Amino acid sequence: MGLQLTDDEIDALLKEVKQVPRDFHKKIRLKEKRGHKEFEINIAGADQSRFRIIFRQSKFNPLDFSVILGYVIPNTNQVFRLRRYNGKSHEHTNKIEQEKFYGFHIHTATERYQIADWDEDGYAEQTDRYSEHHGALECMLESLWICRFICG
C-alpha cells in the first residue's frame, strides 16, 4: 500500500470526529457483487480527513459480514482500514500473538502489524457487543467519535 501509520496517528484518526448524515441509514443501498452485497459511503472528518464506511454482507451466510471504517489516503482512492467489525463466519488468527479464536471480532490497525508486513488491521479481539450486521454497524458508529447530528 505504501502508507504506514504509527499507533498515535491511527489513534488520532479514530478519535477525529466524523460527520455522518442524519439520514445515513436511509442512504444504504446494497449493490450486488460476486457472492455478497456491498455499500460504501464517504464521510468527512472534522480535521479534513476523508473516511469511508464499507459494509459487506454475504448472500449465503448471515454471519459472514464486515463493517469497515477506512481512512482514504490523501491524493489517492486507496483505503487504509482503521477498524473492521467482522461476523462469526471464520476462525481468526492474530499472527504475531499466535492467538486463534472463532467468534464475532473487531480488527484494529496497528503499527506492529504493518512493521511485520501483515495487513494493517490484522490484529483483532473477540467481542460480544454485537451478534449480527446491524449491531456491528451500530457498534462502530457508537464507538468511533461519529457525529450524526452535524449533517442534514
N, C-alpha and C positions, 0 to 999 in steps of 0.2 A: 504493500500500500504506500510506503514511503513516509507517512506521518507517524511519529512516535510521540506519545504524550506521557508526561510524568503523572504520578498519582495526584500531585497537587493540582495540575492542570485538569485532570479528569474530575476531581472533586469540585473545582470551580465551575466547570461546565454543568455538572449535575445540580449545583446549587443556584445557577443562574435562573432567574425567573423566566418561565416560558409562557408565552401568550397563546392560549388555545381559544378558538372561537367558542362563544357561549353555546352555540347550536352544534357543537362538534359531533355529537352522536348522530344528528340528522344528516350530516355530510358523509357518513360512512356508506360507501357503495362498493361492495365487494366485486372484484373483477376475477373472472375465471381464468386460471392459469393451469399449467400441467399438474394435475393431481391436487391442487389446492386453490383456495380463494385468497385474494390479497387486497389490501387497502393501504394507501400511503397518504400522509398529509404533511406538508411543510409548515413549520411554526417558527416564529421569531423569538429570539431571546432578548431580554432587557438590555444586554450589553452588546447587541448587534450580531450575536452568533446566530447561525442558522441550524435548525434541528429538523429531524424528520421522524415522525412516528410511523412505524411499519407494522401492519397486522397481517399475519398469515394463519390460515386455518385449513387443515387437511379436509378434503372432500370425503375421506373414507374413515377417519378416526377422530372423534371429537376431542380426544385428549392430546392430539398432535397439533399444537399451535405455538406461535411465538408472537409476543408483543415487544417490539424493539423501539428503544429511544436511541437514535443516531445523531451524531454531530456531523453536519455537512462541512467537509473540509473546504476552506476558502479557495475560491477560484477553480473549483472542480465540482463534479457531481458525485464524488465519492463520499461514502458514509462510513464514519468511524463509530462502531457500535459501543455506546456507553453502558447500556443496560439491556438485558433481554430476559423476558419473563416467559419461561417455557412450560409446556404441559408435561403430563406424566405419560409419555409415549416411548421413552427410551432411557437406557442407562446412561448416566453422565459420569465422566472421569475427570477429576482435577489432576492433570498430568504431573504438575510439579509436586503436589502433595501426595500423589498416589492414592487418592480417595475416590471410591466408586459409590454411587447410590442410584436408586430408581425412585423418582417421585417428581412432584412439581418443584421447580427450581428457578432461581434468579441468577443470571450471569451478570458480572460486573467487570468492566475493563480495568486492567491493572498494568502497571509499569513492568512488573516482573514477568508477566506472560508475554509481553511484547519483546522484552530483552531475550527471553528464551526462544523467540521466534515461533510462538504459538499464536492462535487467534487472540486479538486484543481482549476479548471478553471470554476467554477460555475458562476462567475461574467461575464457579457457581456454588451457591448454597441452597440446600433444600428449604422449602417453605410450606407453611400451612395457611398462608394468608389468602390463598385463592384455590379454587378447585375446578375452574372452567375458564374459558377465554374471556368472558365478560368481566369476571372477577380479576383476572390478570390485568386487563386494561385499567380498571378502576384502581387497582393496587399501584400501578405505575403512575397514574395521574395524581393519586394522593401522596405519593412519596417523593415526587421529583420537583418540588417548587413550581408546580403548574399553577398558572393564574388563569382561571376560566372566565373571570368577570371583566377583564380589561377590554377584550374584543367584543364586538357586537355580533 
